[in-house]
Each structure stands twice: as structure tokens, then as C-alpha cells.
Amino acid sequence: MKNTTTKQDVNTISRLDYFNQFNLVEPFLAFIGFTLFACLFIACFFSLNYYHQVLVFHGFTWFGATNEGLGLLDEGGDHCDIYDGKWVWDDNYPLYESPDCPFIDSGFRCLENGRSDSFYTKWRWQPRACNLPRFNATKMLEKLRNRRIAFIGDSIGRNQWESLLCMLSSAIPNKDSIYEVNGNPITKHKGFLVFRFAHYNCMVEYYRAPFLVAQGSAPSGAPKGVKMALRLDRMDRTQQQWVGADVMVFNTGHWWSHDKTTNRKLSSMILEFQSLYSFNLITEL
């Protein structure tokens, strides 16, 4: 048979042989396979509902892990350092569901406003040397019977105050028996709110006082541009309302920053400062 292979065919075959020697198909398929496997693995990892294990700073730990040691209320438990510990997952949390609590500002309703995950509600604080007792709304209401607990500070304290309202109200079937004494709605404001639990005659109060101390006009001789000054010798104007509360929770640290003071043209000058007076006023209340 006559060989009809042309010079062009020979050149084409030679180029194919040249590329075939690199065997590019198998590495490419391997790369595609590895990529698909990696994507599947990552997707599976993030689709876990955080019910089996969680990566924390100290490594992997099992959800709901607790110390089998001393309870804070046990004999000797008062020596436990509750500040030395870490956050652990607890599937028994949260202590309340926000849709069931009418005492949350609409702007603070994360789930109702579109947040898709609820993982952030499942963490509780676990001291290293002891166990904290689980919150019991009925017991706390009994402890607060005929008493007042007041939160004084900024929006962080407000969030804590609203959470406590919800935690305590979870033990009250009739939510109408919990009401703001002045009839004010639980919305953002610049004053205060006082909620009464009628069955226990206890008050859970919030007073907005970001600095805790009084704000006044700039003193004579203040640097140019300073519009206001913090009076460290005087408590916030709301003090007359929360003085006498049985329990007080203060929060102010977030406001003593460069952004909240210098940038807002607040004087850093100390006016008639009496440290002992200010300290005693807070600690003796």
C-alpha cells in the first residue's frame, strides 16, 4: 500500500508527541479533583451545627464540657476566681428566646431583624476552678422581692438590663404584670426606664449615664475648641434617682477613650477633683 502521509501530517504528529511527553491531562484532573474535595470538605465543616466540637483558643473541646469540681456556692467555693476561665458551648442555652420577650428594643432583636445563625446564644462562662450555678429566674426574683436593682451606664449596660428583664420575665406567665412605672416604651432614649415586677414588688431599672460623672460647660482657660468638660467631682444628674437601690451595676469604660473624649471636644481637665469623695460615693451606695 502506498504511504500517503504528508509532511503536514508528520509535523502534526510531532507536536502531539511533544505535548504528550508532559502528560498534562493527569495533573489537571488531579488538581480539579483535589479542588472539588477541598470545597466539599470546607462546606461540610461549616455546615456542622456546632453540636459536636468547636475550635477554641485552647484547642478542640467538647460542647457542654464542665468541670467536675467545686461549685461556686459549695463550701470553699467563695475562693474561686470566676474571672479566670473561658467561654464554652452549652446546648441548654439560651436562657430565653427573644421572640418570647416583649422587653427588647426593636433595634436589638438580632434574629427578628434577619440574623440567620443563633450560635452566639449558646455560649456560657466556665471558670477553671469551679462551676457557676445555672441561672434560676424564680430564685432571683425571690431574692429581689421588695428590692431594686439598677443599671447605670451606657448602651452595654442597657443591653445587659434588657437581657435581665427577659431572663426574669421567663418565670412570669402573665407578662402584663411587668410594666414600666411611667408608661414609657422600651425604646432608645436619653433618660431612664424603671420596670416593676408586680408579683414580687421589685424594680429593674436603667439610667443612661455614659460617663457616670457630670458633664458641664468648658471652664475658663480651657484649650480652644473644648466645648464641654467632665466634672469628676460630681456624679451624673440621674444620681438622685438611683441612690438607694439595693444592687447597682455600673458600666462606663467604653466612653473613656480618645474617640469619646478628645475627638468630641471634652476637656480632660479635672475640676475640683476629690478622689476620695467620688470613690466613697459609689462604694457606699
Salt bridges, closest charged atoms under 4 A:
ASP78 OD1 - HIS79 NE2 3.85
ASP84 OD1 - ARG128 NE 2.90
ASP90 OD2 - ARG124 NE 2.60
ASP91 OD1 - LYS122 NZ 3.64
ASP105 OD2 - ARG158 NH2 3.24
GLU112 OE2 - ARG109 NH1 2.95
ASP117 OD1 - ARG115 NE 3.10
GLU142 OE2 - ARG145 NH2 3.08
GLU162 OE2 - ARG158 NE 3.27
GLU205 OE2 - ARG148 NE 2.64
ASP233 OD2 - ARG231 NH2 3.23
GLU272 OE1 - ARG231 NH2 3.54
